[in-house]
């Protein structure tokens, strides 16, 4: 039995085997098979709905496609490279099941609008999954923060000790980053959820199709208003990769902090055995592999974004084969983001423990309360810039004397400025330094408690 050609009789010979391998996408676009089946079922129903094919033919196509879905899920259907892509593979198998009626499925449709539809259906589901992963990540951050409102941690700028913070406040910063990620994906979803089905190859079709009918069946919010745009648009994929890259930025920043915190130099956290590995040669080592891998994988998602931008930047309208290259990077980015969110959620939930005693010691062994000395004077009528310069001199002389600010006697304080009184010691105690920053959004314990309550409300939003 001779193999039926994929293309029309315009071609007299088959592709060179090497070119066929380059041309084929079945090895990766098989990821879209269930979405291809779902989109094809909607198309078949529309063809019957508009009278382009009979109701009986429509039902036969739908049931045949469902049989292919079950065959794939059970492992009985696994097309090879000769199928070229997932769309041809499904159509070929459908014709084997239902006969020549299967050849009617492609009426009023092109591979161009078909693959665009499949990709949007896939990405729509994946966005919802990633948003759920973000909610789990945020919930763990809040659970930890709840237990550490009054745990202090050094705050840094330029990686230099700056001011002490509530540990909960520090963790809530990552909650807010994740909240923006969740909201950003919701915005992307709106532009993903537009149907190109019915745009044809680039110019629409002569058949009396109903694009809004298929859009409704597939739960798209709207349809593309321009057929050229519909088949060639990949803005939605680029936007998703931008959002995915920002998620990875935020996970990578947290990863970097966990790596630092777990080092012997910081000793702010202890890594548990379930989320750390050892050295092949140094038996004392416990390595932060999870955050290191997340930090490393961030680059591959950035790379996929860059690749997509480069693919699109020089493409004339409408569809071009270059667009076959949109999928592998997209699929890999989805898998990478989901895996990294899951890993970091597990790491936070059960893979590390904050060393509260060490954190308490850390905030008491530096000059991060210097700003509070300047604020103390400013509150007593000393111009802030004058107070700032005075405290700078105090820090300089204290360092030379091997003292911290808390070690200065009251007479030493009053020699610096008569406005100092005995309450200076309370004002510069780390816990009071944190508690006093009670401005909205600040690290004061009262503000952090309110922020936690507000955050709990935020994650109930669907």
Protein Blocks (a to p, Z undefined) as FASTA:
>chain_A
ZZddfbdfkbmbdcdfklmmmmpmklmmmmmmmmmmmmmmmmmmmmmmnomacfklmmmm
mmmmmmmmmmmmnopaccdfknopamlmmmmmmmmmnommlmmmmgoiafklmmmmmmmm
mmmmmmmmmmmmmmmmmmmmmmmmmmmmmpccdddehhiafbdcdfklmmmmmmmmmmmm
mmmmmmmmmmmmpcfehnlmmnopfbdcdfklmmmmnopabdcfbfklmmmpcklmmmmm
mmmmmmmmmmmmmmmmmmmmmpmklomaccdfklcccdfklmkbccdfklmmmmmmmmmm
mmmmmmmmmmmmmcccfbdfklmmmmmmmmmmmmmmmmmmmmmmmmmmmmcccdfklmmm
mmmmccklmmmmmmmmmmnopafklmmmmmmmmmmmmmmnopafklpcfklmmmmomkbc
fklmmmmgmklmmmmmmcghiabfklmmmmmmmmmmmmmpZZ
